[in-house]
Amino acid sequence: MKFTFWRFAAVFSTLSFSSSLFGAEGDYLDGPPPITVTARSRYIGDSQLSHTDTKVTWESGGIGAQIPFPIVGDLSGSFGVSVDYFAADFKNFSSFIPNTASPLKHGYEVRANPGLHYHYSEKWDFFGSASWQADAADGASIDRSSMWGGAAGAAYQIRTNLNLAFGFAGATRLGYANTYAPFVGVHWQFAPQWNLSLTGDRTEYVSPILRLTYKADRQWSFFTLGGWETRFIRLDQNSSIPDGTLRYRAGVFQVGATYQVNNWLAATLFSGAQIGQDYKFQTADRGLAGKHTAGVAPVVGVRLSSSF
């Protein structure tokens, strides 16, 4: 079976701001890489912030596409784009930050990710990418919400069932120092129906991800994953924390199932928990407005993926 970079589970077409890599789900079928369109939704249930009476829930949903295209010879490109909308419900926020109304109710995340890939040999592939993301409350400035990043690296086929990717990436972050770090991705099919991967995969809202997958048959597969989620959200200049930021961090555990409806459509359901959640609000001049942790929150979600 011929290996190409596009079949490697860690397709580093962009860079997640909660890690140094981005992954897109792939397969090991021969043929050109497909255009993939994904619709997704997630609900994070009630959790109470420590030492307060504040409770918070999240709802989000959106759509994204990954579009590969040939350039010349063994050089090809890709372009990813996505839009997600979210609602955050902070109940009794003044218990979190006294005499302050909730500065965040609705917002959006927009991403654009161009990338290049060069297939050097049967063993080696090289890639580079850039990324732009705006994560903002309704009414916040796009310019002040923008974050930029880039990554470059290589993928190497160690064995027919074991692939490795590695490189270096950097990104800007709202209200925090820029981050620069090496990254690594792995895809290991250690048994005919089992594989283990380390990737970044924004279709799960999480990155990086350590995922164990069992493919029961041609239609059903099951997975469990653990990972880390970090978000930097710019607040509206007319909010109770004008032009400030929210940094949200949490550990993530999920289990789920994917059903291959037909050759071009797959449906995934997942559930799990957000663990060790951390909420930090900063003012526009990077002063601390408030910081608390929250308890474990239940999570459910759905994803529909179409490839053609």
C-alpha positions in Angstrom: 0.0 0.0 0.0 1.4 3.3 -1.0 1.8 5.9 1.8 1.2 9.5 1.3 1.1 12.3 3.8 -2.6 12.8 3.3 -3.3 9.3 4.7 -1.4 10.1 7.8 -3.9 10.8 10.7 -2.0 13.9 11.8 -2.5 16.2 8.8 -0.8 19.3 10.0 -2.6 21.8 7.8 -2.7 24.3 10.6 -1.9 25.0 14.2 -4.2 24.8 17.2 -3.7 27.6 19.7 -4.0 25.1 22.6 -1.1 23.0 21.2 1.5 23.2 18.5 -0.3 21.0 16.0 -3.5 20.5 14.2 -4.9 17.2 12.9 -7.6 16.2 10.5 -9.0 12.7 10.4 -7.6 10.7 7.5 -7.7 7.2 6.0 -5.4 4.8 4.3 -7.3 4.3 1.1 -5.6 4.9 -2.3 -6.7 7.8 -4.5 -6.6 11.6 -4.2 -7.4 13.2 -0.9 -11.1 14.2 -0.6 -12.7 17.5 0.1 -14.1 17.2 3.6 -17.0 19.2 5.1 -17.9 18.8 8.8 -20.8 20.1 10.8 -20.6 19.8 14.6 -22.3 20.8 17.8 -21.3 20.4 21.5 -23.0 21.1 24.8 -21.1 21.5 28.1 -23.4 21.1 31.1 -23.5 23.0 34.4 -20.4 23.4 36.5 -19.9 25.6 39.6 -16.9 27.8 39.9 -14.9 27.2 43.1 -15.7 29.4 46.2 -18.6 31.1 44.3 -22.2 30.7 43.5 -21.5 31.1 39.8 -22.5 28.3 37.4 -21.8 28.1 33.7 -22.9 26.1 30.7 -21.7 26.3 27.0 -23.4 25.5 23.7 -21.6 25.7 20.4 -22.0 24.6 16.8 -20.5 25.3 13.4 -19.3 24.1 10.1 -15.8 23.7 8.5 -14.2 22.5 5.3 -10.8 21.1 4.3 -9.9 21.5 0.6 -6.8 19.9 -0.8 -5.5 20.8 -4.3 -2.5 19.9 -6.5 0.1 22.6 -7.4 2.9 21.0 -9.4 4.5 17.6 -9.4 4.8 16.3 -5.8 3.9 19.7 -4.3 0.3 20.1 -3.2 -1.7 22.5 -1.0 -4.7 22.7 1.2 -7.0 25.3 2.6 -9.1 24.9 5.7 -11.9 27.2 6.9 -14.4 27.0 9.7 -17.0 29.1 11.6 -18.4 28.2 15.0 -20.9 30.1 17.1 -21.2 29.7 20.9 -23.4 30.7 23.8 -22.0 31.0 27.4 -24.5 31.2 30.2 -22.9 32.5 33.4 -25.5 32.4 36.2 -24.9 34.7 39.2 -21.7 36.1 37.6 -21.4 38.8 40.4 -20.5 36.0 42.8 -17.4 35.4 40.5 -16.4 39.1 40.1 -18.4 41.3 42.6 -20.6 44.0 41.1 -20.0 42.8 37.6 -22.5 41.5 35.1 -21.5 38.6 32.8 -19.2 40.0 30.0 -19.8 37.1 27.7 -23.1 35.7 26.3 -22.6 34.9 22.6 -19.7 34.8 20.2 -18.0 33.1 17.3 -14.7 31.5 16.3 -13.5 31.8 12.7 -10.4 30.0 11.3 -8.5 30.0 8.0 -5.6 27.7 7.5 -3.6 27.5 4.2 -0.9 24.7 4.0 1.7 23.2 1.7 2.8 19.6 1.4 5.8 18.1 -0.5 5.9 14.3 -1.1 9.6 13.7 -1.1 9.8 9.9 -1.1 7.9 6.8 0.0 9.2 7.4 3.5 9.4 11.2 3.8 7.0 14.1 3.4 7.5 17.8 4.3 4.9 20.4 5.2 4.3 23.9 6.2 1.2 25.9 7.2 -0.1 29.3 8.4 -3.2 30.0 10.4 -5.4 32.9 11.4 -8.1 32.7 14.0 -10.5 35.1 15.6 -12.3 34.0 18.8 -14.6 36.8 19.9 -17.7 37.8 21.8 -20.4 39.5 19.8 -19.4 43.1 19.2 -15.7 42.6 19.8 -13.1 43.9 17.4 -12.0 41.4 14.8 -8.5 43.0 14.7 -8.2 42.8 18.5 -9.5 39.2 18.4 -7.1 37.9 15.8 -4.4 35.3 16.5 -1.8 34.2 14.0 0.4 31.1 13.8 2.5 28.9 11.6 4.1 25.4 11.6 6.6 23.4 9.6 7.8 19.9 9.8 8.2 16.4 8.3 6.3 13.1 8.3 8.2 9.8 8.3 6.9 6.3 7.7 8.7 4.1 10.2 6.7 1.0 9.2 3.7 0.4 7.1 1.6 0.6 10.3 3.5 3.3 12.1 3.9 6.9 11.1 5.5 9.8 12.8 5.3 13.6 12.2 7.4 16.3 13.9 8.3 19.9 13.6 8.1 23.3 15.2 5.3 25.8 15.5 4.5 29.3 16.9 1.3 31.3 17.7 0.1 34.5 19.1 -2.3 34.5 22.1 -4.8 37.2 23.3 -3.4 38.9 26.3 -0.5 36.5 26.8 3.0 36.0 25.5 3.5 34.3 22.2 4.1 30.6 22.3 6.7 28.6 20.4 7.1 24.8 20.7 8.1 21.6 19.0 5.3 19.1 18.2 5.0 15.4 17.4 2.2 13.4 15.9 1.9 9.6 15.8 -0.4 7.1 14.1 0.1 3.5 15.0 -2.2 0.7 13.7 -1.0 -1.9 16.2 -3.7 -4.5 15.2 -6.0 -5.0 12.2 -8.9 -3.3 14.0 -7.1 -1.0 16.4 -5.1 2.2 16.1 -3.6 4.7 18.5 -2.9 8.3 17.5 -1.6 11.5 18.9 -2.9 14.5 16.9 -4.5 17.9 17.2 -8.1 17.7 15.9 -10.2 20.8 16.1 -13.3 18.9 14.9 -13.4 17.7 18.5 -12.9 21.2 19.9 -9.8 19.7 21.6 -6.1 19.6 20.9 -3.9 17.8 21.4 -5.6 14.4 21.5 -4.5 10.9 22.4 -7.1 8.7 20.8 -7.7 4.9 20.8 -10.0 3.7 18.0 -11.6 0.3 17.4 -13.0 -0.4 13.9 -15.7 -3.0 14.4 -16.7 -3.4 10.8 -17.1 -1.3 7.6 -19.8 0.9 9.2 -19.1 1.1 12.9 -16.0 2.4 14.8 -15.6 3.3 18.5 -13.2 5.6 20.2 -12.0 7.0 23.5 -9.8 10.0 23.8 -8.1 12.3 26.3 -6.8 15.8 25.6 -6.5 19.4 26.5 -8.5 22.4 25.5 -7.5 26.1 25.7 -9.4 29.1 24.3 -8.6 32.8 24.3 -11.8 34.9 23.7 -11.8 38.7 23.2 -14.6 40.5 25.0 -16.8 43.2 23.6 -15.6 46.8 24.3 -19.1 47.6 25.7 -19.2 44.6 28.1 -18.6 44.7 31.9 -14.9 44.0 31.2 -14.4 46.3 28.2 -12.1 44.8 25.5 -10.8 42.2 28.0 -10.1 38.6 27.5 -11.2 35.2 28.8 -8.8 32.3 28.9 -10.6 29.0 29.3 -8.6 25.7 29.9 -9.8 22.2 30.7 -8.7 18.6 30.5 -11.0 16.5 28.2 -12.2 12.9 28.3 -14.6 11.5 25.7 -16.0 8.2 24.4 -17.9 8.0 21.1 -19.0 6.0 18.1 -18.9 6.7 14.4 -21.4 5.3 11.9 -20.4 5.3 8.2 -23.8 6.0 6.6 -22.5 5.5 3.0 -19.3 6.2 1.1 -19.4 9.9 1.6 -21.3 10.5 4.9 -20.3 9.6 8.5 -22.1 10.5 11.8 -20.3 10.6 15.2 -21.8 10.9 18.6 -19.7 11.5 21.7 -20.0 12.2 25.4 -17.6 12.7 28.3 -16.4 15.4 30.7 -14.5 18.6 31.0 -12.1 18.2 33.9 -10.1 20.8 35.9 -11.7 23.7 34.1 -10.0 27.1 34.6 -11.6 30.5 33.9 -9.4 33.6 33.9 -10.7 37.0 32.9 -8.3 39.8 32.1 -8.8 43.6 31.6 -7.8 45.3 28.4 -4.5 46.2 29.9 -3.9 42.6 30.9 -4.8 43.1 34.6 -6.5 40.3 36.4 -10.2 40.8 36.7 -11.0 37.3 38.1 -9.9 33.7 38.2 -11.5 30.5 39.4 -11.6 26.8 38.7 -14.8 24.8 38.1 -15.9 21.3 38.8 -16.3 18.5 36.3 -18.9 19.2 33.6 -20.7 16.7 31.4 -20.3 16.9 27.7 -22.3 15.6 24.7 -21.8 16.3 21.0 -22.5 15.3 17.5 -20.5 15.6 14.2 -21.5 14.9 10.6 -18.6 14.6 8.1 -19.0 14.4 4.3 -16.1 13.6 2.0 -16.3 13.9 -1.8 
